[in-house]
Amino acid sequence: WYGFNPGSTLALHNYARDAARAAVTTTLSAATAATTGILLKRFAPGSCGGSTGVWDLGHTCNSLLGGLVSITAGCTTVEIWASVVIGFIGAFFYHGASCLMRRLKIDDPLDA
């Protein structure tokens, strides 16, 4: 992801600020999504797909992926604070989609 988002500037000369912003917003969105995802899985009610009683690394990694996907389109244009909000929302979207697929009994071996 770091090769794609900051690398999309195609040059550093005159575009270093954009590449740096893309790297920072990508990092913050992914970190926020991962943190939100692990807390959702650990502390959300069981009816909402949470409360497994364990810290679920798979769910955390997939939430992180959701944060990366969420920030990709606007990584150079959003404000730094907005990347945190985007990651937060992306984790909820992943969590909701994961719960929906389980309820509909759709087989997804990766849960991604």
Contact map, one row per residue, 1 for C-alpha under 8 A:
1111100000000000000000000000000000000000000000000000000000000000000100000000000000000000000000000000000000000000
1111111000000000000000100100000000000000000000000000000000000000000000000000000000000000000000000000000000000000
1111111100000000000000000000000000000000000000000000000000000000000000000000000000000000000000000000000000000000
1111111100000000000000000000000000000000000000000000000000000000000000000000000000000000000000000000000000000000
1111111110000000001001100100000000000000000000000000000000000000000000010010000000000000000000000000000000000000
0111111110000000011111100000000000000000000000000000000000000000000000000000000000000000000000000000000000000000
0111111111100000001000000000000000000000000000000000000000000000000000000000000000000000000000000000000000000000
0011111111000000001000000000000000000000000000000000000000000000000000000000000000000000000000000000000000000000
0000111111110010011000000000000000000000000000000000000000000000000000000000000000000000000000000000000000000000
0000001111110000000000000000000000000000000000000000000000000000000000000000000000000000000000000000000000000000
0000001011111111000000000000000000000000000000000000000000000000000000000000000000000000000000000000000000000000
0000000011111111001000000000000000000000000000000000000000000000000000000000000000000000000000000000000000000000
0000000000111111000000000000000000000000000000000000000000000000000000000000000000000000000000000000000000000000
0000000000111111100000000000000000000000000000000000000000000000000000000000000000000000000000000000000000000000
0000000010111111111000000000000000000000000000000000000000000000000000000000000000000000000000000000000000000000
0000000000111111111100000000000000000000000000000000000000000000000000000000000000000000000000000000000000000000
0000000000000111111110000000000000000000000000000000000000000000000000000000000000000000000000000000000000000000
0000010010000011111111000000000000000000000000000000000000000000000000000001000000000000000000000000000000000000
0000111110010011111111100000000000000000000000000000000000000000000000000001000000000000000000000000000000000000
0000010000000001111111110000000000000000000000000000000000000000000000000000000000000000000000000000000000000000
0000010000000000111111111000000000000000000000000000000000000000000000000011000100000000000000000000000000000000
0000110000000000011111111100000000000000000000000000000000000000000000000011000000000000000000000000000000000000
0100110000000000001111111110000000000000000000000000000000000000000000000010000000000000000000000000000000000000
0000000000000000000111111111000000000000000000000000000000000000000000000000000100000000000000000000000000000000
0000000000000000000011111111100000000000000000000000000000000000000000100011011100110000000000000000000000000000
0100100000000000000001111111110000000000000000000000000000000000000100110010000000100000000000000000000000000000
0000000000000000000000111111111000000000000000000000000000000000000000000000000000000000000000000000000000000000
0000000000000000000000011111111100000000000000000000000000000000000000000000000100110010000000000000000000000000
0000000000000000000000001111111110000000000000000000000000000000001101100000000000111111000000000000000000000000
0000000000000000000000000111111111000000000000000000000000000011111100000000000000000010000000000000000000000000
0000000000000000000000000011111111100000000000000000000000000001001000000000000000000010000000000000000000000000
0000000000000000000000000001111111110000000000000000000000000001001000000000000000010011000000000000000000000000
0000000000000000000000000000111111111000000000000000000000000011011000000000000000000011111000000000000000000000
0000000000000000000000000000011111111100000000000000000000011111001000000000000000000000001000000000000000000000
0000000000000000000000000000001111111110000000000000000000010000000000000000000000000000000000000000000000000000
0000000000000000000000000000000111111111000000000000000000000010000000000000000000000001001100000000000000000000
0000000000000000000000000000000011111111100000000000000000110011000000000000000000000000001100100000000000000000
0000000000000000000000000000000001111111110000000000001110110010000000000000000000000000000000000000000000000000
0000000000000000000000000000000000111111111100000000000000000000000000000000000000000000000000000000000000000000
0000000000000000000000000000000000011111111100000100000000000000000000000000000000000000000000100000000000000000
0000000000000000000000000000000000001111111100001111001100100000000000000000000000000000000000000000000000000000
0000000000000000000000000000000000000111111100000111111100000000000000000000000000000000000000000000000000000000
0000000000000000000000000000000000000011111110000110000000000000000000000000000000000000000000000000000000000000
0000000000000000000000000000000000000011111111011110000000000000000000000000000000000000000000000000000000000000
0000000000000000000000000000000000000000001111111110000000000000000000000000000000000000000000000000000000000000
0000000000000000000000000000000000000000000111111111000000000000000000000000000000000000000000000000000000000000
0000000000000000000000000000000000000000000011111100000000000000000000000000000000000000000000000000000000000000
0000000000000000000000000000000000000000000111111100000000000000000000000000000000000000000000000010000000000000
0000000000000000000000000000000000000000100111111110000000000000000000000000000000000000000000100010000000000000
0000000000000000000000000000000000000001111111111111000000000000000000000000000000000000000000000000000000000000
0000000000000000000000000000000000000000111111001111110000000000000000000000000000000000000000000000000000000000
0000000000000000000000000000000000000000110001000111111000000000000000000000000000000000000000000000000000000000
0000000000000000000000000000000000000000010000000011111000000000000000000000000000000000000000000000000000000000
0000000000000000000000000000000000000000010000000011111100000000000000000000000000000000000000000000000000000000
0000000000000000000000000000000000000100110000000001111110000000000000000000000000000000000000000000000000000000
0000000000000000000000000000000000000100110000000000011111110000000000000000000000000000000000000000000000000000
0000000000000000000000000000000000000100000000000000001111111000000000000000000000000000000000000000000000000000
0000000000000000000000000000000000000000000000000000000111111100000000000000000000000000000000000000000000000000
0000000000000000000000000000000000001100100000000000000111111110000000000000000000000000000000000000000000000000
0000000000000000000000000000000001101100000000000000000111111111000000000000000000000000000000000000000000000000
0000000000000000000000000000000001000000000000000000000011111111100000000000000000000000000000000000000000000000
0000000000000000000000000000000001000000000000000000000001111111110000000000000000000000000001000000000000000011
0000000000000000000000000000010011011100000000000000000000111111111000000000000000000000011001100000000000000000
0000000000000000000000000000011111001000000000000000000000011111111100000000000000000000001000000000000000000000
0000000000000000000000000000010000000000000000000000000000001111111110000000000000000000000000000000000000000000
0000000000000000000000000000010010000000000000000000000000000111111111000000000000000010011011000000000000000000
0000000000000000000000000000111111000000000000000000000000000011111111100000000000000111011000000000000000000000
1000000000000000000000000100110000000000000000000000000000000001111111110000000000000010000000000000000000000000
0000000000000000000000000000000000000000000000000000000000000000111111110000000000000000010000000000000000000000
0000000000000000000000000000100000000000000000000000000000000000011111111000000000000110010000000000000000000000
0000000000000000000000001100100000000000000000000000000000000000001111111110000000100110000000000000000000000000
0000100000000000000000000100000000000000000000000000000000000000000111111110000000000000000000000000000000000000
0000000000000000000000000000000000000000000000000000000000000000000001111110000000000000000000000000000000000000
0000000000000000000000000000000000000000000000000000000000000000000000111111110000000000000000000000000000000000
0000100000000000000011101100000000000000000000000000000000000000000000111111110000100000000000000000000000000000
0000000000000000011011001000000000000000000000000000000000000000000000000111110000000000000000000000000000000000
0000000000000000000000000000000000000000000000000000000000000000000000000111111000000000000000000000000000000000
0000000000000000000000001000000000000000000000000000000000000000000000000111111101100000000000000000000000000000
0000000000000000000000001000000000000000000000000000000000000000000000000000111111100000000000000000000000000000
0000000000000000000010011001000000000000000000000000000000000000000000000000011111110000000000000000000000000000
0000000000000000000000000000000000000000000000000000000000000000000000000000001111111000000000000000000000000000
0000000000000000000000000000000000000000000000000000000000000000000000000000011111111100000000000000000000000000
0000000000000000000000001101100000000000000000000000000000000000000000100010011111111110000000000000000000000000
0000000000000000000000001001100100000000000000000000000000000000000000000000000111111111000000000000000000000000
0000000000000000000000000000100000000000000000000000000000000000000000000000000011111111100000000000000000000000
0000000000000000000000000000100000000000000000000000000000000000001001100000000001111111110000000000000000000000
0000000000000000000000000001111110000000000000000000000000000000011101100000000000111111111000000000000000000000
0000000000000000000000000000100110010000000000000000000000000000001000000000000000011111111100000000000000000000
0000000000000000000000000000000010000000000000000000000000000000000000000000000000001111111110000000000000000000
0000000000000000000000000000000010000000000000000000000000000010011011000000000000000111111111000000000000000000
0000000000000000000000000000000011011000000000000000000000000011011000000000000000000011111111100000000000000000
0000000000000000000000000000000000011000000000000000000000000000000000000000000000000001111111110000000000000000
0000000000000000000000000000000000000000000000000000000000000000010000000000000000000000111111111000000000000000
0000000000000000000000000000000000000000000000000000000000000110010000000000000000000000011111111100000000000001
0000000000000000000000000000000000001001000000001000000000000010000000000000000000000000001111111110000000000000
0000000000000000000000000000000000000000000000000000000000000000000000000000000000000000000111111111000000000000
0000000000000000000000000000000000000000000000000000000000000000000000000000000000000000000011111111100000000000
0000000000000000000000000000000000000000000000000000000000000000000000000000000000000000000001111111110000000011
0000000000000000000000000000000000000000000000011000000000000000000000000000000000000000000000111111111000000000
0000000000000000000000000000000000000000000000000000000000000000000000000000000000000000000000011111111100000000
0000000000000000000000000000000000000000000000000000000000000000000000000000000000000000000000001111111111110000
0000000000000000000000000000000000000000000000000000000000000000000000000000000000000000000000000111111111100000
0000000000000000000000000000000000000000000000000000000000000000000000000000000000000000000000000011111111000000
0000000000000000000000000000000000000000000000000000000000000000000000000000000000000000000000000001111111000000
0000000000000000000000000000000000000000000000000000000000000000000000000000000000000000000000000000111111100000
0000000000000000000000000000000000000000000000000000000000000000000000000000000000000000000000000000111111110000
0000000000000000000000000000000000000000000000000000000000000000000000000000000000000000000000000000110011111000
0000000000000000000000000000000000000000000000000000000000000000000000000000000000000000000000000000100001111111
0000000000000000000000000000000000000000000000000000000000000000000000000000000000000000000000000000000000111110
0000000000000000000000000000000000000000000000000000000000000000000000000000000000000000000000000000000000011111
0000000000000000000000000000000000000000000000000000000000000100000000000000000000000000000000000100000000011111
0000000000000000000000000000000000000000000000000000000000000100000000000000000000000000000001000100000000010111
